[in-house]
Amino acid sequence: MPVAAVNGIRLHYNDVGVGDPVVMVMGTAGSGRIWHTHQVPALKAAGYRVITFDNRGIPPTDECPEGFSVGDLVADTASLIKHLGLGPVRLVGTSMGAYVVQELALKRPELVQEAVLMASRGRSDAFRAALARAELELYDCDTEVPPRYRAAVQAMHSLSPHTLGDEQAVVDWLDLFELAHRRIDHAPGVRAQMSLEPMPDRLAAYSEIRVPCHVISFADDLLTPPNHGRELANIIPGATFELIERAGHYGYLECPEAVNKSIIDFFARVKFEVSGRSFT
């Protein structure tokens, strides 16, 4: 796995395939390798070069336990694009990763050709802000929460009722979540990522985005519900929106075929847009 010295940190990344570059940005506590389960093979098969990486806070990238901002993550992503001699590139982000991509599209539009924003939003709300604060308090307290319990709670937060009703699938997911919590609980970099919530209201700012954007929401997403995705798509000039059914916050893993098709179709649609179409 190559290492890039960017923005004052060591950032680990993967670079596979041949073609127009796509940079993928993962969400909170997630490794860039997660994209390689479904999205990277599909994008490679469609003729794209795909760059994934571990965000600041996720080893083997520097954890930066002293804390960091969304602006740091945006600068890391921009620096990686420049380090690789790329830009503008297509970007795909999910959850926190979509937040990073949105800010990059706003602040460094010369680096962004198109952007796919999954499980995203332009603001928080009272419930999600309370949940974010409660999760951080739980993380910081001395109480040792059993990984099995945290896995069950994460499954309810992140998966659709359709998946939770599949006996074998839910057993597999619970095993995966339990293993993940044993690895990341009390990890200082993950705590730093969690502290980026609750998200401020950025809707007015995002009305100034001028690159083509496609928002993908998941019908059963409790953490970033579809109405937040529609609101985001409505505020970004020219943005398109698609709702993926029978999927929760991890819809890109629950319904990968539908998600991959949505991403690839958007890239193809923009590529062959009639010359002169405006996103203003």
C-alpha positions as a Markdown table, in Angstrom:
| # | Residue | x | y | z |
|---|---|---|---|---|
| 1 | Met | 0.0 | 0.0 | 0.0 |
| 2 | Pro | 1.7 | 3.3 | -1.1 |
| 3 | Val | 2.2 | 6.1 | 1.3 |
| 4 | Ala | 2.0 | 9.8 | 0.4 |
| 5 | Ala | 3.4 | 12.6 | 2.6 |
| 6 | Val | 0.6 | 15.1 | 2.2 |
| 7 | Asn | -0.6 | 18.0 | 4.3 |
| 8 | Gly | 1.8 | 17.2 | 7.2 |
| 9 | Ile | 0.8 | 13.5 | 7.6 |
| 10 | Arg | 1.5 | 10.1 | 6.1 |
| 11 | Leu | -1.5 | 9.0 | 4.2 |
| 12 | His | -1.9 | 5.4 | 2.9 |
| 13 | Tyr | -3.7 | 4.9 | -0.3 |
| 14 | Asn | -4.5 | 2.4 | -3.1 |
| 15 | Asp | -4.4 | 3.2 | -6.8 |
| 16 | Val | -5.8 | 0.5 | -9.2 |
| 17 | Gly | -7.1 | 0.4 | -12.7 |
| 18 | Val | -6.6 | 2.4 | -15.9 |
| 19 | Gly | -8.7 | 5.3 | -17.2 |
| 20 | Asp | -10.2 | 8.5 | -15.9 |
| 21 | Pro | -9.5 | 8.8 | -12.1 |
| 22 | Val | -12.1 | 8.4 | -9.4 |
| 23 | Val | -11.2 | 9.2 | -5.8 |
| 24 | Met | -13.3 | 7.6 | -3.1 |
| 25 | Val | -13.7 | 9.0 | 0.4 |
| 26 | Met | -14.9 | 6.7 | 3.3 |
| 27 | Gly | -17.1 | 7.6 | 6.2 |
| 28 | Thr | -16.4 | 7.7 | 10.0 |
| 29 | Ala | -14.2 | 4.9 | 11.4 |
| 30 | Gly | -14.1 | 3.1 | 8.0 |
| 31 | Ser | -11.0 | 2.0 | 6.1 |
| 32 | Gly | -10.7 | 2.8 | 2.4 |
| 33 | Arg | -10.4 | -0.9 | 1.8 |
| 34 | Ile | -14.2 | -1.2 | 2.3 |
| 35 | Trp | -14.7 | 0.3 | -1.2 |
| 36 | His | -12.8 | -2.7 | -2.6 |
| 37 | Thr | -15.6 | -5.1 | -1.7 |
| 38 | His | -18.0 | -3.9 | -4.4 |
| 39 | Gln | -17.4 | -0.4 | -5.8 |
| 40 | Val | -13.8 | -0.7 | -6.9 |
| 41 | Pro | -14.3 | -3.8 | -9.0 |
| 42 | Ala | -17.3 | -2.3 | -10.7 |
| 43 | Leu | -15.6 | 1.0 | -11.5 |
| 44 | Lys | -12.5 | -0.8 | -12.8 |
| 45 | Ala | -14.7 | -2.9 | -15.0 |
| 46 | Ala | -16.3 | 0.3 | -16.3 |
| 47 | Gly | -12.9 | 1.6 | -17.3 |
| 48 | Tyr | -11.9 | 3.9 | -14.4 |
| 49 | Arg | -8.8 | 4.3 | -12.4 |
| 50 | Val | -9.8 | 4.1 | -8.7 |
| 51 | Ile | -8.0 | 5.7 | -5.8 |
| 52 | Thr | -9.0 | 4.8 | -2.3 |
| 53 | Phe | -7.3 | 5.8 | 1.0 |
| 54 | Asp | -7.5 | 5.7 | 4.8 |
| 55 | Asn | -8.6 | 9.1 | 6.1 |
| 56 | Arg | -6.6 | 10.9 | 8.8 |
| 57 | Gly | -7.5 | 9.1 | 12.0 |
| 58 | Ile | -7.6 | 5.5 | 10.5 |
| 59 | Pro | -4.3 | 3.5 | 10.7 |
| 60 | Pro | -2.0 | 3.0 | 8.9 |
| 61 | Thr | -2.6 | 6.6 | 8.0 |
| 62 | Asp | -1.6 | 8.9 | 10.9 |
| 63 | Glu | -4.2 | 8.9 | 13.6 |
| 64 | Cys | -3.6 | 12.5 | 14.8 |
| 65 | Pro | -5.1 | 11.8 | 18.3 |
| 66 | Glu | -4.8 | 15.5 | 19.2 |
| 67 | Gly | -7.8 | 16.0 | 16.9 |
| 68 | Phe | -8.5 | 17.6 | 13.6 |
| 69 | Ser | -11.2 | 19.4 | 11.6 |
| 70 | Val | -13.2 | 18.6 | 8.4 |
| 71 | Gly | -11.0 | 21.2 | 6.8 |
| 72 | Asp | -8.0 | 19.0 | 7.6 |
| 73 | Leu | -9.7 | 16.1 | 5.8 |
| 74 | Val | -10.5 | 18.3 | 2.9 |
| 75 | Ala | -6.9 | 19.4 | 2.6 |
| 76 | Asp | -5.7 | 15.8 | 2.9 |
| 77 | Thr | -7.9 | 14.8 | 0.0 |
| 78 | Ala | -6.9 | 17.8 | -2.1 |
| 79 | Ser | -3.2 | 17.2 | -1.4 |
| 80 | Leu | -3.5 | 13.5 | -2.4 |
| 81 | Ile | -5.1 | 14.5 | -5.7 |
| 82 | Lys | -2.2 | 16.9 | -6.3 |
| 83 | His | 0.4 | 14.4 | -5.1 |
| 84 | Leu | -0.8 | 12.0 | -7.8 |
| 85 | Gly | -0.7 | 14.7 | -10.4 |
| 86 | Leu | -4.5 | 14.5 | -11.0 |
| 87 | Gly | -7.3 | 16.9 | -11.1 |
| 88 | Pro | -10.0 | 17.6 | -11.8 |
| 89 | Val | -11.2 | 14.1 | -10.8 |
| 90 | Arg | -14.5 | 12.4 | -10.1 |
| 91 | Leu | -15.1 | 11.9 | -6.4 |
| 92 | Val | -17.4 | 9.5 | -4.5 |
| 93 | Gly | -18.0 | 10.0 | -0.7 |
| 94 | Thr | -20.3 | 8.4 | 1.8 |
| 95 | Ser | -21.5 | 9.9 | 5.1 |
| 96 | Met | -18.5 | 11.8 | 6.6 |
| 97 | Gly | -16.7 | 11.2 | 3.3 |
| 98 | Ala | -19.5 | 12.9 | 1.4 |
| 99 | Tyr | -19.2 | 15.9 | 3.8 |
| 100 | Val | -15.5 | 16.1 | 2.8 |
| 101 | Val | -16.3 | 15.9 | -0.9 |
| 102 | Gln | -19.0 | 18.6 | -0.6 |
| 103 | Glu | -16.5 | 20.9 | 1.1 |
| 104 | Leu | -13.9 | 20.1 | -1.5 |
| 105 | Ala | -16.3 | 20.9 | -4.3 |
| 106 | Leu | -17.1 | 24.2 | -2.7 |
| 107 | Lys | -13.5 | 25.3 | -1.8 |
| 108 | Arg | -11.4 | 23.6 | -4.5 |
| 109 | Pro | -13.7 | 23.3 | -7.5 |
| 110 | Glu | -10.8 | 23.1 | -9.9 |
| 111 | Leu | -10.0 | 19.7 | -8.4 |
| 112 | Val | -13.5 | 18.3 | -8.8 |
| 113 | Gln | -14.9 | 17.1 | -12.1 |
| 114 | Glu | -18.1 | 15.5 | -10.7 |
| 115 | Ala | -19.2 | 14.4 | -7.2 |
| 116 | Val | -21.3 | 11.5 | -5.9 |
| 117 | Leu | -22.6 | 12.2 | -2.4 |
| 118 | Met | -24.0 | 9.1 | -0.6 |
| 119 | Ala | -25.8 | 9.0 | 2.7 |
| 120 | Ser | -25.3 | 12.7 | 3.0 |
| 121 | Arg | -26.9 | 15.9 | 4.1 |
| 122 | Gly | -26.3 | 19.6 | 4.4 |
| 123 | Arg | -27.1 | 20.0 | 8.1 |
| 124 | Ser | -27.8 | 18.1 | 11.2 |
| 125 | Asp | -31.0 | 18.1 | 13.2 |
| 126 | Ala | -31.9 | 17.9 | 16.9 |
| 127 | Phe | -32.1 | 14.1 | 17.0 |
| 128 | Arg | -28.9 | 13.4 | 15.1 |
| 129 | Ala | -27.0 | 16.1 | 17.0 |
| 130 | Ala | -28.1 | 14.5 | 20.3 |
| 131 | Leu | -27.1 | 11.1 | 19.0 |
| 132 | Ala | -23.7 | 12.3 | 18.0 |
| 133 | Arg | -23.1 | 13.9 | 21.4 |
| 134 | Ala | -24.3 | 10.8 | 23.2 |
| 135 | Glu | -22.1 | 8.5 | 21.2 |
| 136 | Leu | -19.1 | 10.7 | 22.0 |
| 137 | Glu | -20.0 | 10.7 | 25.7 |
| 138 | Leu | -20.3 | 7.0 | 25.7 |
| 139 | Tyr | -16.9 | 6.7 | 23.9 |
| 140 | Asp | -15.3 | 8.8 | 26.5 |
| 141 | Cys | -16.8 | 7.2 | 29.6 |
| 142 | Asp | -15.1 | 4.5 | 31.7 |
| 143 | Thr | -17.9 | 2.0 | 31.1 |
| 144 | Glu | -16.8 | -0.9 | 29.0 |
| 145 | Val | -19.6 | -1.6 | 26.6 |
| 146 | Pro | -19.6 | -5.2 | 25.3 |
| 147 | Pro | -18.7 | -5.3 | 21.6 |
| 148 | Arg | -21.6 | -7.7 | 21.0 |
| 149 | Tyr | -24.0 | -5.1 | 22.3 |
| 150 | Arg | -22.4 | -2.3 | 20.3 |
| 151 | Ala | -22.6 | -4.6 | 17.2 |
| 152 | Ala | -26.4 | -5.1 | 17.7 |
| 153 | Val | -27.0 | -1.3 | 18.1 |
| 154 | Gln | -24.9 | -0.6 | 15.0 |
| 155 | Ala | -26.9 | -3.1 | 13.0 |
| 156 | Met | -30.1 | -1.4 | 14.0 |
| 157 | His | -28.6 | 2.1 | 13.1 |
| 158 | Ser | -27.0 | 1.1 | 9.8 |
| 159 | Leu | -28.9 | -1.7 | 8.1 |
| 160 | Ser | -32.3 | -1.9 | 6.5 |
| 161 | Pro | -35.2 | -4.0 | 8.0 |
| 162 | His | -34.9 | -6.2 | 4.9 |
| 163 | Thr | -31.3 | -7.1 | 5.9 |
| 164 | Leu | -32.2 | -7.5 | 9.6 |
| 165 | Gly | -34.9 | -9.9 | 8.6 |
| 166 | Asp | -32.5 | -12.2 | 6.8 |
| 167 | Glu | -31.3 | -14.6 | 9.4 |
| 168 | Gln | -28.0 | -15.6 | 7.8 |
| 169 | Ala | -27.2 | -12.1 | 6.6 |
| 170 | Val | -27.7 | -10.5 | 10.0 |
| 171 | Val | -25.5 | -13.1 | 11.7 |
| 172 | Asp | -22.7 | -12.3 | 9.3 |
| 173 | Trp | -23.2 | -8.6 | 9.8 |
| 174 | Leu | -23.2 | -8.9 | 13.6 |
| 175 | Asp | -19.9 | -10.9 | 13.5 |
| 176 | Leu | -18.4 | -8.2 | 11.3 |
| 177 | Phe | -19.5 | -5.4 | 13.5 |
| 178 | Glu | -18.3 | -7.1 | 16.7 |
| 179 | Leu | -14.9 | -7.7 | 15.2 |
| 180 | Ala | -14.7 | -4.1 | 14.0 |
| 181 | His | -15.6 | -2.7 | 17.5 |
| 182 | Arg | -13.0 | -4.9 | 19.1 |
| 183 | Arg | -10.5 | -3.2 | 16.8 |
| 184 | Ile | -11.6 | 0.4 | 16.9 |
| 185 | Asp | -13.1 | 0.9 | 20.4 |
| 186 | His | -10.9 | 3.4 | 22.2 |
| 187 | Ala | -8.9 | 4.2 | 19.1 |
| 188 | Pro | -7.8 | 7.9 | 19.3 |
| 189 | Gly | -8.2 | 8.6 | 15.6 |
| 190 | Val | -11.7 | 7.2 | 15.5 |
| 191 | Arg | -12.6 | 9.4 | 18.5 |
| 192 | Ala | -11.2 | 12.4 | 16.6 |
| 193 | Gln | -13.4 | 11.6 | 13.6 |
| 194 | Met | -16.5 | 11.2 | 15.8 |
| 195 | Ser | -15.9 | 14.6 | 17.3 |
| 196 | Leu | -16.6 | 16.2 | 13.9 |
| 197 | Glu | -20.3 | 15.7 | 14.6 |
| 198 | Pro | -22.8 | 17.3 | 14.9 |
| 199 | Met | -22.5 | 18.8 | 11.5 |
| 200 | Pro | -23.2 | 22.6 | 11.2 |
| 201 | Asp | -25.8 | 23.9 | 8.9 |
| 202 | Arg | -24.0 | 24.2 | 5.5 |
| 203 | Leu | -27.1 | 24.5 | 3.2 |
| 204 | Ala | -26.5 | 28.2 | 2.3 |
| 205 | Ala | -22.9 | 27.5 | 1.6 |
| 206 | Tyr | -23.7 | 24.5 | -0.6 |
| 207 | Ser | -25.9 | 26.6 | -2.8 |
| 208 | Glu | -22.6 | 28.0 | -4.2 |
| 209 | Ile | -21.3 | 24.6 | -5.4 |
| 210 | Arg | -20.9 | 24.7 | -9.2 |
| 211 | Val | -19.7 | 21.2 | -10.1 |
| 212 | Pro | -22.1 | 18.4 | -11.2 |
| 213 | Cys | -23.3 | 16.5 | -8.2 |
| 214 | His | -25.4 | 13.4 | -7.7 |
| 215 | Val | -26.9 | 12.6 | -4.3 |
| 216 | Ile | -27.7 | 9.0 | -3.4 |
| 217 | Ser | -29.9 | 8.4 | -0.4 |
| 218 | Phe | -31.0 | 5.1 | 1.1 |
| 219 | Ala | -34.7 | 4.5 | 1.9 |
| 220 | Asp | -34.1 | 3.0 | 5.3 |
| 221 | Asp | -31.2 | 5.2 | 6.5 |
| 222 | Leu | -31.9 | 6.3 | 10.0 |
| 223 | Leu | -28.6 | 8.3 | 10.4 |
| 224 | Thr | -29.0 | 10.4 | 7.2 |
| 225 | Pro | -32.6 | 9.9 | 6.1 |
| 226 | Pro | -33.7 | 10.5 | 2.5 |
| 227 | Asn | -35.4 | 13.8 | 3.2 |
| 228 | His | -31.9 | 15.2 | 4.2 |
| 229 | Gly | -30.5 | 13.9 | 0.9 |
| 230 | Arg | -33.3 | 15.5 | -1.1 |
| 231 | Glu | -32.8 | 18.7 | 0.7 |
| 232 | Leu | -29.1 | 18.6 | -0.2 |
| 233 | Ala | -29.8 | 17.8 | -3.8 |
| 234 | Asn | -32.3 | 20.6 | -4.0 |
| 235 | Ile | -29.9 | 23.2 | -2.7 |
| 236 | Ile | -26.9 | 22.3 | -5.0 |
| 237 | Pro | -27.6 | 23.8 | -8.4 |
| 238 | Gly | -28.2 | 21.2 | -11.0 |
| 239 | Ala | -27.8 | 18.2 | -8.6 |
| 240 | Thr | -29.5 | 15.0 | -9.3 |
| 241 | Phe | -31.0 | 12.6 | -6.7 |
| 242 | Glu | -31.6 | 8.9 | -6.5 |
| 243 | Leu | -33.2 | 6.9 | -3.7 |
| 244 | Ile | -32.1 | 3.3 | -3.3 |
| 245 | Glu | -34.8 | 1.1 | -1.7 |
| 246 | Arg | -34.3 | -1.6 | 0.9 |
| 247 | Ala | -31.0 | -0.1 | 2.1 |
| 248 | Gly | -29.8 | 1.5 | 5.3 |
| 249 | His | -26.8 | 3.8 | 6.0 |
| 250 | Tyr | -24.5 | 1.1 | 4.6 |
| 251 | Gly | -26.5 | 0.8 | 1.4 |
| 252 | Tyr | -23.4 | 0.7 | -0.8 |
| 253 | Leu | -22.7 | -2.7 | 0.9 |
| 254 | Glu | -26.3 | -3.9 | 1.2 |
| 255 | Cys | -27.3 | -3.0 | -2.4 |
| 256 | Pro | -24.0 | -2.7 | -4.3 |
| 257 | Glu | -25.4 | -3.4 | -7.7 |
| 258 | Ala | -27.9 | -0.5 | -7.5 |
| 259 | Val | -25.4 | 1.8 | -6.0 |
| 260 | Asn | -22.7 | 1.0 | -8.6 |
| 261 | Lys | -25.2 | 1.5 | -11.4 |
| 262 | Ser | -26.2 | 4.9 | -10.0 |
| 263 | Ile | -22.6 | 6.0 | -9.8 |
| 264 | Ile | -21.5 | 4.8 | -13.2 |
| 265 | Asp | -24.7 | 6.0 | -14.9 |
| 266 | Phe | -24.1 | 9.5 | -13.5 |
| 267 | Phe | -20.5 | 9.6 | -14.6 |
| 268 | Ala | -21.6 | 8.5 | -18.1 |
| 269 | Arg | -24.5 | 11.0 | -18.2 |
| 270 | Val | -22.3 | 13.9 | -17.4 |
| 271 | Lys | -19.5 | 12.8 | -19.7 |
| 272 | Phe | -21.9 | 12.8 | -22.6 |
| 273 | Glu | -23.9 | 15.9 | -21.7 |
| 274 | Val | -24.8 | 18.2 | -24.5 |
| 275 | Ser | -22.0 | 20.8 | -24.8 |
| 276 | Gly | -23.0 | 24.1 | -23.1 |
| 277 | Arg | -25.2 | 22.7 | -20.3 |
| 278 | Ser | -24.9 | 24.9 | -17.2 |
| 279 | Phe | -24.9 | 23.9 | -13.6 |
| 280 | Thr | -25.5 | 27.5 | -12.5 |
